Amino acid sequence: MNEENRQIVWAKMQEAAEELRGKLLPSRRHPRGRNPNAHIAKCIKNRFRNSYRDIPDEKVEAVMDYIDSVVAKDLKKWNDKQGE
């Protein structure tokens, strides 16, 4: 991925992490709380089988859409949990 796209994706990841801060469901694997920055990065790596830096430029739009879907999914889980 070229530097310009890398910066765009990184900014989107930071924005998504900020939106999820304090809203990820608890996990016994993370007794001190979950890190939304690491969560977004790991989701991208699991989906695209590469670090965000190593994804081809042709897939930048797909990465951006995927970040939006991760945020939406996790916020829905959090909102559903709050409504219980």
Phi, psi and omega in degrees: 000136180286166186299319181298312179295323178300317179293322179295314180294319179299317179298318179296320178297318179295318178297317180295317180297320179296321179294328181270351183304122179081003184240005175278138181297147180298154178219140179290344175284345181231073185297338180260013179106160183262145181264110183294331177296313180293324180298313180297314181299318181292321177300316179297315181296321179293319184286315186258358178059027177207156169298153181304330181291334186261005179280138181298152180303330182295341184257009182302314181297321178295322178295316180298316178296320180295319178301316177300320181291324178296314180299313181299316181296314182290324177292324177296316178301316182295315180295320177298319180294322180293330182281350181291000000 
